[in-house]
Amino acid sequence: MGLSRNVFGMLERTAESHAGDRPGYGFEGEVRTFRQMRDAALAVAGGLYAQGVRPGDKVAVMMGNRLEWVEVYFGLAALGAVCVPVNVLLTGPEIAHVCRDSAARCLVMDEVASRGLAGLEHDFDLVVTVGHVAVPGGARQVTWQEVTAGHGLPEEHVGPDLDDTFLLYYSSGTTGLPKAAEHSHNGVLWNAMGQLQGLSLQSHHRYFVIPSLSWAAGFHNLVMALTWNGGYVELRRTGGGSMENIVASVEEHRITHVMLVPSLLRELVSRPDLMERLSASTLEWIVTGAEPVPRKVIETVCRGVPGVDVCQGYGLSEFPTITTVLLADEVFDHEGSAGRPLPHTEVAVRDDEGRIRRHGRGELLIRSLASMKGYHDRPEQTAEVFRDGWLHTGDLVELDEEGFVTIVGRTKDMIISGGLNIYPKEIEDVIHRIPGVQECAVVGVPHERFGESAVAIVVTDDPAFDDAEIRRACEAQLASYKRPRQVIVRGEPLPRNANAKLLKRELRPWAAERLGVAE
């Protein structure tokens, strides 16, 4: 079988190396060596094949973090099927869109998915259940035990090539429904290689996976790189949690590397006792990102956890997931910077005149072998984002002559709250459908813990309008992190320019002032 030319081949090589019997993946006391993970993944691939799944088929996966998720991921890579991770925070309508848009006919799910899948209107040919869960609709159901019962792939099976599509990562768009970044096996491998070199990862490193494996950062921040070099990853259960139990896990599992979004860093700086425990632990490296972190927070962590490098990074679901990184010894001289690109990535800017420049202010452009192939079934949007050989990020940056990137704004109207991307138009589309709403705009205002929070500004001429209807609609149709934390009802129209374009730059400070929040 030709299984060496793809993502599964990376696991295969590690399993067959001197690291094969080394623990590679752990979850709540259960551990898999690289050989055990390789064998488990092949069992998943053979079992899915026996159930009718073929190379190129789309398989939606909605599970909490667990070892079976890793087995499915590498199993689909071996089979040549396309993995469609479904964000565990999504609601039924959002999940239905992902499944319809990707044409996923098979679903792998566990109990974490049950709530979001209740009442899901999508027909699957096959649903694989991990644990005791209720299956949506009338789909044919098979259990995890049946899938992994020892079926093998056919001897003549040829695995996918490097350029074949492996992943569809959905993220909300600014101009409509969520779209999927389409990734090849080749792009995934380049993403991992760039981190191996750029972050100096070694086989003795141990990473604690806090992000959901359903997010691009889940598998593709360090996990794949450490699979390549025989390192170790410990999975954290999806949902809940605090810095208290994160610190306990770092101690228990002798963790050396961890990713903490800024909201968790802010929680950490308020707990000197936890910083003292981390300082005495095996931790060597913290990476943070998704938004600039105030120098005061970085300084407090560095003082409170001496000997631990605190780095900042920037990345995309379109890949590379870690595009740039600001190393620990660069933090204080480059406050607010997202750092410099990793070895597998080039950056540039497009200025206001449309010129591509190697430094200056403009839209950040990226060129990397790790970047996505394009947006799934969206040729026009793919052509728009890939122009002149560069991926256009939509982020407004300053790029200095040393290659340091500082994010100064967003050409895309995106809010980042607690490390999660929120696209206002998705919320606005829900609110606009509510009777009595004449206009609506969602903006981000500063939030002490989460960096930004979404605020909905609604114009209505109905004196009896009840904003509770907005909350009910958002609860029914949007994941919890996307729902506006505040609703402001106003009687006057929203500000617009001469071309009738909404001026959100005026609404943000207005909303912050109304809420008593300092800009």
Wavefront OBJ file of the C-alpha trace (Angstrom):
o trace
v 0.000 0.000 0.000
v 1.307 3.461 -0.880
v 0.746 5.158 2.450
v 4.042 7.015 2.805
v 3.249 10.041 0.643
v 0.884 11.777 3.044
v 0.097 12.806 6.620
v -0.322 9.198 7.732
v 3.143 8.476 6.349
v 4.622 10.886 8.885
v 3.117 8.846 11.748
v 4.199 5.640 10.000
v 7.827 6.773 9.839
v 7.859 7.745 13.513
v 6.211 4.456 14.471
v 8.893 2.530 12.590
v 11.753 4.566 14.035
v 13.547 4.208 17.368
v 10.731 6.350 18.842
v 8.046 3.820 17.907
v 7.538 2.435 21.408
v 7.771 5.851 23.030
v 4.559 7.348 24.489
v 3.218 9.807 21.934
v -0.319 10.713 22.992
v -2.092 10.728 26.331
v -5.544 11.478 27.678
v -6.676 11.190 31.284
v -4.354 8.337 32.213
v -4.545 6.447 28.907
v -1.475 6.534 26.664
v -0.701 5.466 23.083
v 2.768 4.838 21.731
v 3.425 5.861 18.149
v 3.151 2.242 16.995
v -0.112 1.792 18.876
v -1.477 4.979 17.313
v -0.358 3.837 13.848
v -2.077 0.464 14.293
v -5.235 2.077 15.716
v -5.402 4.518 12.799
v -5.102 1.690 10.280
v -7.928 -0.135 12.067
v -10.114 2.976 11.743
v -9.224 3.304 8.055
v -10.040 -0.356 7.382
v -13.244 -0.209 9.406
v -14.527 2.877 7.608
v -13.648 1.302 4.265
v -15.640 -1.798 5.246
v -18.598 0.488 6.015
v -18.469 2.031 2.541
v -16.311 5.132 3.053
v -13.988 5.647 0.087
v -11.012 7.903 -0.741
v -12.229 11.442 -1.386
v -15.403 11.042 0.702
v -16.054 13.807 3.215
v -16.254 12.661 6.844
v -17.524 15.118 9.458
v -15.954 14.650 12.893
v -17.563 16.182 15.977
v -15.955 15.006 19.185
v -14.413 16.383 22.300
v -10.678 15.992 22.761
v -9.881 12.297 23.210
v -7.534 9.675 21.798
v -10.194 8.420 19.362
v -10.108 11.841 17.666
v -6.406 11.350 16.920
v -7.086 7.828 15.642
v -9.809 9.136 13.301
v -7.552 11.944 12.057
v -4.712 9.627 11.047
v -7.156 6.925 9.923
v -8.779 9.293 7.439
v -5.309 10.314 6.252
v -4.455 6.668 5.578
v -7.757 6.008 3.828
v -7.555 9.131 1.685
v -10.896 10.468 2.875
v -11.363 14.176 3.657
v -11.638 15.141 7.316
v -14.202 17.850 8.119
v -13.723 18.914 11.763
v -16.945 20.361 13.215
v -16.445 23.005 15.890
v -17.832 21.580 19.130
v -19.240 25.007 20.054
v -21.611 25.195 17.075
v -25.391 24.886 17.227
v -27.652 22.727 15.026
v -28.156 25.251 12.166
v -24.430 26.008 12.044
v -23.535 22.319 12.019
v -26.074 21.668 9.268
v -24.443 24.318 7.074
v -20.984 22.766 7.525
v -22.291 19.313 6.646
v -24.298 20.508 3.619
v -21.564 22.750 2.270
v -18.907 20.047 2.563
v -21.268 17.297 1.306
v -20.270 15.142 4.284
v -22.123 11.805 4.133
v -20.470 10.236 7.176
v -20.325 11.569 10.731
v -18.154 10.463 13.649
v -19.529 11.757 16.949
v -19.372 11.365 20.720
v -21.370 12.679 23.667
v -19.907 16.183 23.315
v -21.661 16.438 19.935
v -25.052 15.246 21.167
v -26.387 18.604 22.329
v -25.447 20.505 19.186
v -26.763 17.728 16.948
v -30.208 17.585 18.550
v -32.740 18.277 15.802
v -30.055 18.457 13.119
v -31.604 18.516 9.654
v -29.032 16.710 7.549
v -29.072 13.197 6.128
v -25.986 11.068 6.694
v -25.392 7.713 5.075
v -23.439 6.571 8.110
v -22.958 7.725 11.710
v -20.156 6.270 13.826
v -20.796 6.658 17.552
v -18.032 6.827 20.135
v -19.654 6.060 23.479
v -23.373 6.015 24.228
v -24.951 8.806 22.193
v -28.217 9.475 20.380
v -27.906 9.449 16.601
v -29.564 12.306 14.667
v -32.202 11.385 12.094
v -32.549 7.922 10.627
v -28.960 7.388 9.595
v -27.353 3.965 9.658
v -25.439 3.688 12.905
v -22.343 1.691 13.732
v -20.432 1.739 16.983
v -16.779 2.536 17.452
v -16.209 -1.064 18.474
v -17.676 -2.287 15.174
v -15.519 0.095 13.146
v -12.304 -0.892 14.909
v -13.028 -4.641 14.975
v -10.041 -5.589 12.836
v -10.975 -4.750 9.234
v -7.954 -3.999 7.103
v -7.535 -1.833 4.055
v -7.427 -3.786 0.767
v -3.961 -4.864 -0.310
v -4.354 -2.859 -3.505
v -5.261 0.322 -1.628
v -3.140 3.293 -2.657
v -3.037 6.146 -0.167
v -3.495 9.798 -1.061
v -0.782 11.905 -2.686
v 0.680 15.065 -1.216
v -1.523 17.363 -3.287
v -4.763 15.556 -2.404
v -7.195 17.353 -0.114
v -7.121 16.171 3.489
v -8.907 18.815 5.592
v -11.725 21.320 5.394
v -11.530 23.847 8.251
v -14.634 26.010 8.504
v -14.518 29.516 9.876
v -17.135 32.225 9.650
v -16.880 34.698 6.809
v -17.398 38.450 6.705
v -19.618 38.268 3.641
v -21.880 35.311 4.261
v -22.043 31.831 5.710
v -18.942 30.032 7.025
v -16.514 28.837 4.361
v -13.917 26.103 4.478
v -10.180 26.471 4.070
v -9.146 23.441 2.002
v -5.814 21.906 3.002
v -3.689 19.292 1.265
v -1.521 16.650 2.921
v 1.452 18.632 1.658
v 0.325 21.844 3.353
v -0.190 20.065 6.686
v 3.308 18.595 6.530
v 4.926 21.928 5.653
v 3.058 23.550 8.535
v 4.548 20.952 10.899
v 8.054 21.232 9.448
v 8.056 25.013 9.798
v 7.243 24.720 13.493
v 9.893 22.051 14.057
v 12.561 24.409 12.759
v 11.168 27.779 13.797
v 10.279 26.788 17.367
v 13.310 24.494 17.885
v 11.130 21.586 18.983
v 12.925 18.526 20.323
v 11.881 14.922 20.896
v 11.925 15.372 24.681
v 9.352 18.174 24.548
v 5.890 17.551 26.010
v 2.951 19.696 24.890
v -0.384 20.188 26.643
v -3.233 20.526 24.111
v -5.743 23.057 25.437
v -7.484 24.060 22.149
v -10.232 21.825 20.789
v -9.008 19.360 18.191
v -11.915 20.611 16.086
v -10.047 23.909 15.628
v -7.081 24.373 13.311
v -4.886 25.208 16.310
v -5.830 21.895 17.941
v -3.855 19.525 15.721
v -1.673 22.031 13.941
v -0.034 23.985 16.742
v 2.832 21.677 17.791
v 0.887 18.367 17.782
v 1.818 17.400 14.231
v 5.355 18.711 14.632
v 5.879 16.591 17.754
v 4.444 13.566 15.954
v 7.141 14.121 13.347
v 10.044 14.167 15.823
v 8.734 11.728 18.439
v 7.672 14.218 21.114
v 4.656 13.840 23.393
v 1.228 15.486 23.537
v -1.254 15.311 26.401
v -4.864 16.094 25.490
v -7.071 18.163 27.767
v -10.779 17.382 27.986
v -12.934 19.784 26.000
v -14.880 22.434 27.882
v -14.692 24.225 31.198
v -11.391 24.331 32.949
v -9.349 27.092 34.535
v -5.737 28.041 35.105
v -5.936 26.063 38.349
v -6.442 22.721 36.582
v -4.138 23.673 33.694
v -1.315 24.204 36.177
v -2.149 20.900 37.874
v -1.920 19.116 34.505
v 1.406 20.776 33.687
v 2.761 19.436 36.971
v 1.266 15.958 36.636
v 2.363 15.329 33.047
v 5.734 17.129 33.190
v 4.658 19.496 30.410
v 7.307 21.674 28.742
v 5.153 23.608 26.225
v 1.659 25.081 26.416
v -0.480 27.565 24.496
v -2.443 30.073 26.590
v -4.781 32.556 24.922
v -4.575 36.091 26.398
v -7.675 35.607 28.573
v -5.934 32.697 30.324
v -2.749 34.746 30.702
v -4.782 37.485 32.378
v -6.203 34.909 34.762
v -2.700 33.639 35.461
v -1.279 37.057 36.388
v -3.981 37.429 39.049
v -2.759 34.230 40.735
v 0.805 34.555 42.091
v 0.420 31.131 43.694
v -0.127 29.500 40.297
v 2.817 31.348 38.763
v 4.996 30.099 41.601
v 3.902 26.518 40.916
v 4.646 26.880 37.197
v 8.056 28.290 38.016
v 8.847 25.138 39.984
v 7.484 22.857 37.253
v 9.012 21.449 34.049
v 7.407 24.186 31.920
v 9.829 25.855 29.505
v 7.681 27.737 27.021
v 4.328 29.519 26.795
v 2.997 30.772 23.478
v 0.104 33.186 23.313
v -1.659 34.882 20.449
v -4.948 35.755 18.745
v -4.537 39.366 19.891
v -1.719 41.641 21.112
v -0.945 41.075 24.776
v -0.257 44.171 26.927
v 3.350 44.548 27.998
v 2.228 44.679 31.648
v 0.775 41.164 31.359
v 3.905 39.794 29.675
v 6.168 41.422 32.265
v 4.090 40.060 35.138
v 4.214 36.515 33.744
v 7.952 36.722 33.056
v 8.635 37.951 36.606
v 6.217 35.469 38.158
v 7.445 32.465 36.160
v 11.211 32.923 35.801
v 12.879 30.513 33.438
v 9.810 30.150 31.230
v 9.900 31.767 27.789
v 6.750 33.708 26.938
v 6.270 34.067 23.169
v 3.564 35.698 21.069
v 2.360 34.367 17.740
v 0.060 35.048 14.816
v -1.561 32.507 12.503
v -4.571 31.610 10.384
v -6.987 28.753 9.766
v -5.875 29.213 6.169
v -2.362 28.275 7.442
v 0.312 28.535 8.586
v -1.320 28.219 11.999
v 1.791 29.813 13.475
v 2.832 32.253 10.779
v 4.936 34.573 12.902
v 6.306 34.327 16.423
v 7.805 36.885 18.796
v 10.421 35.033 20.798
v 10.919 35.589 24.496
v 14.122 37.630 24.099
v 12.357 39.928 21.605
v 9.236 40.708 23.649
v 10.398 43.803 25.465
v 12.046 45.490 22.476
v 9.054 44.865 20.226
v 6.016 45.418 22.418
v 2.769 44.625 20.626
v 4.503 42.868 17.736
v 3.396 39.450 16.486
v 7.012 38.662 15.684
v 8.786 37.469 12.565
v 7.770 34.714 10.139
v 8.777 31.100 10.700
v 11.245 29.611 8.157
v 8.564 28.219 5.839
v 6.818 31.571 5.404
v 7.395 34.852 3.566
v 5.526 38.042 4.419
v 4.970 41.344 2.666
v 2.420 44.165 2.667
v 0.184 45.681 0.011
v 0.072 49.430 0.566
v -2.780 51.850 -0.157
v -1.608 52.227 -3.767
v -1.711 48.462 -4.296
v 2.069 48.069 -4.355
v 3.614 44.979 -2.738
v 6.395 46.028 -0.378
v 8.816 44.221 1.936
v 8.251 46.733 4.732
v 5.855 49.526 5.583
v 2.148 49.707 6.387
v -0.484 47.766 4.503
v -2.454 44.547 4.283
v -0.408 41.551 5.429
v 0.431 39.137 2.609
v 1.695 35.599 3.172
v 3.431 33.139 0.892
v 4.046 29.612 2.180
v 3.911 25.997 1.029
v 1.760 25.430 4.128
v -1.045 27.705 2.938
v -4.435 26.320 1.983
v -5.316 25.282 -1.550
v -8.255 27.672 -1.497
v -11.794 27.966 -0.169
v -13.834 24.838 -0.789
v -16.204 25.290 -3.756
v -15.700 29.073 -3.711
v -13.531 29.915 -6.736
v -14.310 33.639 -6.664
v -13.357 34.024 -3.004
v -10.261 31.898 -3.603
v -9.221 34.155 -6.484
v -9.817 37.199 -4.305
v -7.668 35.959 -1.416
v -4.860 34.658 -3.672
v -3.624 37.491 -5.859
v -0.178 38.054 -7.348
v 1.019 34.824 -5.766
v 0.242 35.936 -2.191
v -2.430 35.034 0.348
v -4.174 38.242 1.424
v -4.962 38.047 5.142
v -7.196 41.096 5.486
v -5.123 42.246 8.468
v -3.601 45.718 8.466
v -0.009 45.655 9.742
v 3.259 47.501 10.110
v 6.136 45.425 8.730
v 9.517 46.808 9.758
v 12.868 46.359 8.031
v 13.857 43.575 10.431
v 10.759 41.591 9.457
v 8.716 42.179 12.627
v 4.959 42.252 12.031
v 2.699 44.436 14.185
v -1.059 44.142 13.701
v -2.597 47.623 13.700
v -6.095 46.904 12.442
v -8.239 44.607 10.348
v -9.465 45.121 6.847
v -11.755 42.243 7.738
v -14.320 43.331 10.301
v -13.451 40.643 12.819
v -13.698 40.599 16.616
v -11.324 38.464 18.684
v -12.720 37.520 22.077
v -10.823 35.176 24.374
v -8.733 33.992 21.440
v -11.796 33.080 19.324
v -12.704 34.792 16.052
v -16.148 36.385 15.861
v -17.403 37.680 12.521
v -20.002 40.428 13.031
v -21.970 39.769 9.861
v -22.920 36.290 11.057
v -24.490 37.812 14.189
v -26.018 40.709 12.266
v -27.740 38.305 9.868
v -29.490 36.650 12.830
v -30.577 39.951 14.391
v -31.769 41.477 11.122
v -34.390 38.734 10.836
v -36.070 39.780 14.098
v -39.292 41.795 13.627
v -38.876 45.448 14.547
v -35.144 45.645 13.784
v -34.446 48.363 11.237
v -30.677 48.394 11.369
v -28.046 46.445 13.233
v -24.287 46.586 13.664
v -22.057 44.397 15.801
v -18.770 45.880 16.981
v -16.005 44.858 19.362
v -15.377 46.885 22.500
v -12.542 46.386 24.992
v -13.088 43.706 27.627
v -10.803 43.283 30.642
v -10.685 39.493 30.511
v -11.382 38.560 26.884
v -9.625 41.427 25.111
v -12.746 42.294 23.112
v -16.419 41.502 23.429
v -19.173 41.683 20.829
v -21.794 44.394 21.297
v -24.917 44.578 19.147
v -26.253 48.049 18.310
v -29.858 47.873 17.132
v -31.992 50.604 15.591
v -35.767 50.283 15.982
v -38.765 52.613 15.927
v -40.843 50.254 18.058
v -41.107 51.749 21.568
v -42.123 48.344 22.923
v -39.139 46.527 21.386
v -37.680 43.981 23.802
v -33.998 43.170 23.360
v -34.623 39.814 25.062
v -35.811 38.636 21.636
v -32.308 39.275 20.312
v -30.794 37.154 23.045
v -33.236 34.324 22.404
v -32.539 34.344 18.662
v -28.776 34.361 19.180
v -28.968 31.551 21.728
v -30.916 29.422 19.254
v -28.687 30.023 16.253
v -25.197 30.935 17.407
v -22.488 29.304 19.475
v -22.138 30.827 22.929
v -18.862 32.616 22.180
v -20.431 34.427 19.212
v -23.414 35.857 21.072
v -23.238 39.579 21.859
v -22.479 40.250 25.500
v -24.363 43.559 25.381
v -27.239 44.947 23.308
v -27.683 48.698 22.851
v -30.961 49.932 21.378
v -30.898 53.377 19.752
v -33.492 55.457 17.981
v -31.306 57.360 15.511
v -29.935 55.752 12.315
v -26.470 54.258 12.257
v -23.724 56.563 10.937
v -22.904 56.175 7.263
v -20.681 57.952 4.736
v -21.725 59.570 1.458
v -21.756 56.173 -0.223
v -24.094 54.791 2.471
v -21.295 52.642 3.891
v -21.688 51.913 7.587
v -19.062 53.683 9.707
v -18.249 51.155 12.398
v -15.177 53.154 13.355
v -17.593 55.724 14.819
v -19.799 53.130 16.481
v -17.029 51.414 18.443
v -16.084 54.413 20.632
v -19.771 55.367 20.909
v -20.656 51.914 22.219
v -17.657 51.856 24.559
v -18.682 55.203 26.021
v -22.286 54.089 26.488
v -21.082 51.004 28.340
v -18.532 52.891 30.410
v -15.593 51.042 28.886
v -12.279 52.784 28.261
v -11.140 52.615 24.643
l 1 2 3 4 5 6 7 8 9 10 11 12 13 14 15 16 17 18 19 20 21 22 23 24 25 26 27 28 29 30 31 32 33 34 35 36 37 38 39 40 41 42 43 44 45 46 47 48 49 50 51 52 53 54 55 56 57 58 59 60 61 62 63 64 65 66 67 68 69 70 71 72 73 74 75 76 77 78 79 80 81 82 83 84 85 86 87 88 89 90 91 92 93 94 95 96 97 98 99 100 101 102 103 104 105 106 107 108 109 110 111 112 113 114 115 116 117 118 119 120 121 122 123 124 125 126 127 128 129 130 131 132 133 134 135 136 137 138 139 140 141 142 143 144 145 146 147 148 149 150 151 152 153 154 155 156 157 158 159 160 161 162 163 164 165 166 167 168 169 170 171 172 173 174 175 176 177 178 179 180 181 182 183 184 185 186 187 188 189 190 191 192 193 194 195 196 197 198 199 200 201 202 203 204 205 206 207 208 209 210 211 212 213 214 215 216 217 218 219 220 221 222 223 224 225 226 227 228 229 230 231 232 233 234 235 236 237 238 239 240 241 242 243 244 245 246 247 248 249 250 251 252 253 254 255 256 257 258 259 260 261 262 263 264 265 266 267 268 269 270 271 272 273 274 275 276 277 278 279 280 281 282 283 284 285 286 287 288 289 290 291 292 293 294 295 296 297 298 299 300 301 302 303 304 305 306 307 308 309 310 311 312 313 314 315 316 317 318 319 320 321 322 323 324 325 326 327 328 329 330 331 332 333 334 335 336 337 338 339 340 341 342 343 344 345 346 347 348 349 350 351 352 353 354 355 356 357 358 359 360 361 362 363 364 365 366 367 368 369 370 371 372 373 374 375 376 377 378 379 380 381 382 383 384 385 386 387 388 389 390 391 392 393 394 395 396 397 398 399 400 401 402 403 404 405 406 407 408 409 410 411 412 413 414 415 416 417 418 419 420 421 422 423 424 425 426 427 428 429 430 431 432 433 434 435 436 437 438 439 440 441 442 443 444 445 446 447 448 449 450 451 452 453 454 455 456 457 458 459 460 461 462 463 464 465 466 467 468 469 470 471 472 473 474 475 476 477 478 479 480 481 482 483 484 485 486 487 488 489 490 491 492 493 494 495 496 497 498 499 500 501 502 503 504 505 506 507 508 509 510 511 512 513 514 515 516 517 518 519
